[in-house]
Amino acid sequence: MTTDRERDVVMAATMYYLQDMKMETIARHLRTSRSTVSRLIKHARDTGVVEITLRPGHSRAPGLGQEITQRHGIEAYVVPVSDSAGDAERLDQVALTTARLLARWFDSDMVLGIAWGTTLAAISHHLPHKPTRGSAVVQLNGAANTRTSGVSYAGDLIAGFGGAFDAHVHHFPVPAFFDYAETREAMWRERSVRRVLDVQARADIALFSVGALTGGLPSHVYAAGYLEPDDVAVLDAEGVVGDVCTVFLRADGTYRDIPLNARATGPAPAELRRIPRRLCAVAGDNKVAPLRAALAAGVVTDLVVDEVTAARLVEGR
């Protein structure tokens, strides 16, 4: 059922953008104030009712997006940035675009799966408030390690997404990595854990980034004490280039025989591929190799990437 506010949002946006009416005139039509009309139009932009596309002549973004789409069979959204843009600026622009896309796609009676990390934290800061009904946000991978419970970091992040959409939140109170694969297998039989796994299995959208072992803005899993030195040595010996949802990938996208993955709590690529829409947000030169691995593993359906990273991805083929 469409609410009066939703009707006003559409009417205000239609009159402003399609009929070229001034805000004062729209206010008289809607019998409200000019400031309210301004807020309605802003809400229309933030929630995807209105989409504004800029096509600067000097930008490579449209061509890069087409190239990535054709090569990998995905939808690619390349965010224009200058070649001199720093890592933080590139991440912020990707986060902003991703937040707006997510607000457009996520709606009532849907389940959103979230894999915590540095990029997801940036996206959470740009989420508009879009009320939904009967929706849920579920944590895809555990966050505890030997130094911290991870509850504050991951919990606040997941709660932020839940609050943006008025969605019910399902936390996943397990470690990022178990000490023993046998412990993971036993925990996966527990009813409290199975309940969260069942919600994950019903996800309509998965939102994640790719983790890079080195360089640029550090991925949280590598910078926050989740891996012991022996773990890092094993990853290096296995030729690992990064991770998706804390499941490690080689450059060719293979992952099944990497020992640490048997202890990981995030969904493996085979499980992730069951989710209909898989939105991956990437910014930074150090993310190119793990992004290639994620694409090879087939876990991405929609990609938001900054222009400089996109160029590196395409040129490095």
MARKOL-115074 format. One line per field, with one value per residue (C-alpha): residue number from 1; x, y, z. Coordinates in nm, 4 decimals. Example, Ala and Ser with C-alpha at 12.3 -4.5 7.8 and 13.67 -1.06 7.14 Angstrom:
<nodes>
n	[1,2] $
east	[1.2300,1.3670] $
north	[-0.4500,-0.1060] $
up	[0.7800,0.7140] $
</nodes>
This chain:
<nodes>
n	[1,2,3,4,5,6,7,8,9,10,11,12,13,14,15,16,17,18,19,20,21,22,23,24,25,26,27,28,29,30,31,32,33,34,35,36,37,38,39,40,41,42,43,44,45,46,47,48,49,50,51,52,53,54,55,56,57,58,59,60,61,62,63,64,65,66,67,68,69,70,71,72,73,74,75,76,77,78,79,80,81,82,83,84,85,86,87,88,89,90,91,92,93,94,95,96,97,98,99,100,101,102,103,104,105,106,107,108,109,110,111,112,113,114,115,116,117,118,119,120,121,122,123,124,125,126,127,128,129,130,131,132,133,134,135,136,137,138,139,140,141,142,143,144,145,146,147,148,149,150,151,152,153,154,155,156,157,158,159,160,161,162,163,164,165,166,167,168,169,170,171,172,173,174,175,176,177,178,179,180,181,182,183,184,185,186,187,188,189,190,191,192,193,194,195,196,197,198,199,200,201,202,203,204,205,206,207,208,209,210,211,212,213,214,215,216,217,218,219,220,221,222,223,224,225,226,227,228,229,230,231,232,233,234,235,236,237,238,239,240,241,242,243,244,245,246,247,248,249,250,251,252,253,254,255,256,257,258,259,260,261,262,263,264,265,266,267,268,269,270,271,272,273,274,275,276,277,278,279,280,281,282,283,284,285,286,287,288,289,290,291,292,293,294,295,296,297,298,299,300,301,302,303,304,305,306,307,308,309,310,311,312,313,314,315,316,317] $
east	[0.0000,0.1359,0.1439,0.0542,0.4224,0.5323,0.2733,0.3968,0.7585,0.6693,0.4487,0.7094,0.9868,0.7706,0.6746,1.0305,1.2315,0.9841,0.7583,1.0301,0.8116,0.9553,0.9469,0.7103,0.4603,0.4924,0.4350,0.1065,-0.0055,0.0747,-0.0510,0.2734,0.5854,0.8811,1.1146,0.8960,0.9096,1.2893,1.2990,1.0641,1.2869,1.5999,1.4261,1.3405,1.7093,1.8354,1.5971,1.6371,1.2968,1.5014,1.8329,2.0686,2.3316,2.6312,2.8285,3.1409,3.3153,3.6622,3.5595,3.6516,3.3875,3.1113,3.3509,3.5161,3.1772,3.0783,3.4097,3.3781,3.0149,3.1015,3.4039,3.2497,2.8759,2.7872,2.6390,2.9259,2.8851,3.2089,3.2306,3.4166,3.7137,4.0257,4.3538,4.4967,4.2218,4.3546,4.2419,4.0062,3.8324,3.7937,3.6446,3.4048,3.2727,3.2236,3.0514,2.8126,2.7134,2.6730,2.4506,2.2207,2.1989,2.1228,1.8471,1.6944,1.7013,1.6263,1.2597,0.9912,0.9865,1.3461,1.6564,1.9926,2.3134,2.6065,2.9748,3.1493,3.4636,3.6240,3.4262,3.0939,3.1594,3.2084,2.8842,2.6909,2.7763,2.5937,2.2758,1.9551,1.6605,1.4180,1.1375,1.0515,0.8179,0.8886,1.2537,1.5686,1.9421,2.1621,2.5330,2.7075,3.0325,3.1436,3.3557,3.5139,3.8854,4.1361,4.1741,3.8126,3.4569,3.3920,3.0429,3.0876,3.2415,3.0199,2.7147,2.7165,2.7704,2.4821,2.2580,2.3316,2.2010,1.8999,1.8194,1.8433,1.5733,1.3725,1.4668,1.4951,1.8618,2.0120,2.3622,2.5969,2.7722,3.0549,3.4281,3.5551,3.7646,3.7339,4.0518,3.9454,3.7353,3.5638,3.4395,3.2814,3.1074,2.9691,2.8539,2.6766,2.4504,2.3482,1.9938,2.0923,2.3491,2.1224,1.8596,2.0978,2.2228,1.8612,1.8098,2.1317,1.9996,1.6909,1.8930,1.7790,2.0868,2.4396,2.6565,3.0319,3.3721,3.6953,3.9749,4.3342,4.6318,4.8476,4.8636,4.6242,4.3494,4.3899,4.1115,3.9766,4.0373,4.4115,4.4525,4.2568,4.4269,4.2100,4.5069,4.8081,5.1537,5.1254,4.7927,4.9473,5.2327,4.9849,4.7922,5.1136,5.2151,4.8706,4.8933,4.6005,4.5389,4.2472,3.9098,3.5353,3.3341,3.6538,3.6794,4.0182,4.0691,4.3585,4.4045,4.2030,3.9101,3.9737,3.9263,3.8021,4.1398,4.2788,4.3063,4.1993,3.8674,3.7571,3.7620,3.6050,3.2504,3.1618,2.9698,3.1884,3.1495,2.9264,2.6887,2.7153,2.6193,2.2747,2.1869,2.0149,2.1832,2.5429,2.6607,3.0358,3.1877,3.5585,3.8019,4.1811,4.4706,4.5386,4.1888,4.2456,4.3914,4.1242,3.8540,3.9781,3.9665,3.6100,3.5025,3.6699,3.4817,3.1525,3.0377,2.9598,2.6437,2.6716,2.9975,3.0536,3.4141,3.6001,3.7312,4.1022,4.0561,3.8366,4.1089,4.3656,4.1274,4.0740,4.4346,4.5772,4.3969] $
north	[0.0000,0.3420,0.5941,0.9634,1.0539,0.8163,0.9722,1.3205,1.2165,1.0931,1.3940,1.6455,1.4750,1.4539,1.8209,1.9340,1.7185,1.6452,1.9500,2.1992,2.3576,2.5782,2.4591,2.7394,2.6253,2.2617,2.3655,2.5319,2.2216,1.9939,2.2466,2.2368,2.4489,2.4999,2.3405,2.0270,2.0096,2.0367,1.7434,1.5370,1.5917,1.5026,1.1851,1.0947,1.1186,0.9340,0.6389,0.5952,0.7310,0.9824,0.8870,1.1533,1.0407,1.2544,1.1711,1.3884,1.3775,1.3169,1.0232,0.6671,0.5301,0.4458,0.2606,0.0762,-0.0291,-0.1712,-0.3552,-0.5171,-0.6097,-0.7774,-0.9638,-1.0945,-1.1094,-0.8832,-0.5370,-0.2932,0.0550,0.2489,0.5594,0.8529,0.9779,1.1719,0.9888,1.1842,1.0774,0.9109,0.5779,0.7380,0.9527,0.6597,0.4462,0.7217,0.7694,0.3951,0.3727,0.6560,0.4967,0.1533,0.2904,0.4523,0.1380,-0.0712,0.1687,0.1341,-0.2474,-0.3434,-0.3342,-0.4806,-0.8582,-0.8965,-1.0327,-0.8551,-1.0432,-0.8303,-0.9286,-0.6874,-0.5010,-0.1620,-0.0996,-0.1987,0.0404,0.3211,0.2278,0.2346,0.6039,0.6926,0.4880,0.6900,0.6029,0.3908,0.2411,-0.1184,-0.3792,-0.7443,-0.7145,-0.8501,-0.7852,-1.0837,-1.1037,-1.3420,-1.4119,-1.4272,-1.1484,-1.2746,-1.3507,-1.4164,-1.0435,-0.9258,-1.0570,-0.8598,-0.7868,-0.4097,-0.3723,-0.6110,-0.5541,-0.1773,-0.2212,-0.4661,-0.2552,0.0482,-0.1293,-0.2560,0.0934,0.2429,0.0073,-0.0485,-0.4147,-0.6933,-0.7696,-1.1184,-1.1266,-1.4228,-1.4730,-1.7017,-1.6455,-1.5320,-1.8520,-2.1511,-2.3069,-2.6459,-2.7471,-3.0053,-2.7285,-2.5483,-2.8672,-2.9201,-2.5596,-2.5744,-2.8419,-2.6210,-2.4850,-2.1275,-2.1236,-2.3072,-2.0370,-1.7696,-1.9962,-2.0464,-1.6688,-1.6383,-1.9004,-1.6843,-1.3737,-1.1819,-0.9571,-1.0135,-0.7058,-0.7505,-0.6323,-0.8182,-0.8328,-0.7642,-0.9002,-0.5903,-0.2291,0.0658,0.0877,-0.2370,-0.4940,-0.5394,-0.9157,-0.8628,-0.5488,-0.6411,-0.9550,-1.2225,-1.4129,-1.5559,-1.5463,-1.9185,-1.8548,-1.5830,-1.8176,-2.0844,-1.8331,-1.7210,-2.0802,-2.1493,-1.8509,-1.6689,-1.3170,-1.2138,-1.3130,-1.2755,-1.2986,-1.4244,-1.7207,-1.7115,-1.7253,-1.7923,-1.5798,-1.8283,-1.8211,-2.1663,-2.2069,-2.5536,-2.7061,-2.4052,-2.5383,-2.2196,-2.2151,-2.5280,-2.3129,-1.9990,-1.8976,-1.6948,-1.8470,-2.0217,-1.9092,-2.2107,-2.0944,-1.7271,-1.8016,-1.9194,-1.5604,-1.3939,-1.0527,-1.0277,-0.6684,-0.6194,-0.2775,-0.2265,0.0667,0.0690,-0.0649,-0.3392,-0.4779,-0.5571,-0.9069,-1.0217,-0.8702,-1.0760,-1.3838,-1.3038,-1.2614,-1.5921,-1.7590,-1.6292,-1.4620,-1.1168,-1.0183,-0.6409,-0.4493,-0.0932,0.0084,0.3365,0.4437,0.4021,0.0483,-0.0386,0.0746,-0.1407,-0.4377,-0.3985,-0.3137,-0.5994,-0.8653] $
up	[0.0000,-0.0989,0.1851,0.1525,0.1983,-0.0787,-0.3122,-0.2214,-0.2889,-0.6386,-0.7145,-0.5954,-0.7941,-1.1068,-1.0956,-1.0187,-1.2613,-1.5438,-1.5409,-1.4461,-1.1789,-0.9055,-0.5455,-0.4452,-0.7108,-0.6056,-0.2438,-0.3401,-0.5337,-0.2383,0.0175,0.2099,0.2642,0.0320,0.2864,0.2920,-0.0892,-0.0712,0.1728,-0.0478,-0.3519,-0.1532,-0.0280,-0.3895,-0.4836,-0.1761,-0.2150,-0.5912,-0.6956,-0.8952,-1.0535,-1.1852,-1.4335,-1.5290,-1.8414,-1.8386,-2.1739,-2.0287,-1.8080,-1.9018,-1.6659,-1.9198,-2.1512,-1.8639,-1.7305,-2.0683,-2.0995,-1.7557,-1.8223,-2.1525,-2.0163,-1.6982,-1.7652,-1.4724,-1.4209,-1.3627,-1.2166,-1.2582,-1.0385,-1.1987,-0.9956,-1.0892,-1.1426,-0.8492,-0.6066,-0.2921,-0.1501,0.1018,-0.1607,-0.3999,-0.1224,-0.0192,-0.3737,-0.4213,-0.0822,-0.1715,-0.5044,-0.3457,-0.0692,-0.3248,-0.5368,-0.2309,-0.1255,-0.4712,-0.4722,-0.1125,-0.0181,0.2070,0.2685,0.1514,0.3283,0.2998,0.3843,0.5073,0.5215,0.7592,0.6628,0.5945,0.2753,0.4323,0.7200,0.4671,0.2874,0.6143,0.6599,0.3363,0.3774,0.3435,0.5628,0.3602,0.5710,0.4793,0.6266,0.6974,0.5902,0.7577,0.7643,0.8484,0.9260,0.6832,0.8684,1.2300,1.3761,1.6992,1.7311,2.0075,2.0801,2.0679,2.0653,1.7448,1.8757,1.8943,1.5462,1.3503,1.5702,1.5224,1.1484,1.1031,1.3272,1.1109,0.8017,0.9943,1.1182,0.7699,0.6423,0.9637,0.9201,1.1766,1.2494,1.2823,1.4328,1.3816,1.7196,1.6097,1.5477,1.2099,1.2145,1.4431,1.5802,1.4471,1.1471,1.3683,1.5991,1.3053,1.1942,1.5442,1.5795,1.2448,1.3955,1.6890,1.6615,1.7494,1.4693,1.2263,1.2761,1.1437,0.8618,0.7547,0.7333,0.5313,0.2906,0.2266,0.1364,-0.1718,-0.1789,-0.0502,0.0055,0.0392,-0.0745,-0.1403,0.1139,0.0113,0.2014,0.1621,0.0461,0.0415,0.3009,0.4967,0.4940,0.8454,0.8544,0.7961,1.0089,1.3219,1.4492,1.2896,1.1465,1.3272,1.1619,1.0850,0.9095,0.6947,0.6011,0.4903,0.2793,0.1135,0.0401,-0.1094,-0.3447,-0.1837,-0.3185,-0.0973,0.0420,0.0024,0.3262,0.4987,0.2606,0.0902,-0.2871,-0.5190,-0.8305,-1.0391,-0.7954,-0.6451,-0.2703,-0.1717,-0.0725,0.1181,0.4765,0.6552,0.4676,0.6539,0.9700,0.8174,0.9083,0.5992,0.3058,0.0477,-0.3154,-0.3900,-0.1143,-0.2052,-0.5657,-0.4478,-0.3527,-0.6516,-0.6356,-0.5118,-0.4866,-0.4538,-0.3788,-0.4511,-0.4329,-0.4353,-0.6410,-0.3867,-0.4497,-0.8195,-0.7671,-0.5173,-0.7395,-1.0336,-0.8101,-0.7000,-1.0611,-1.1510,-0.8632,-1.0029,-0.6818,-0.8274,-1.0152,-0.9619,-0.9162,-0.7975,-0.8571,-0.8856,-1.2238,-1.1420,-1.0033,-1.3032,-1.5415,-1.3591,-1.3800,-1.7536,-1.8450,-1.6407,-1.8403] $
</nodes>
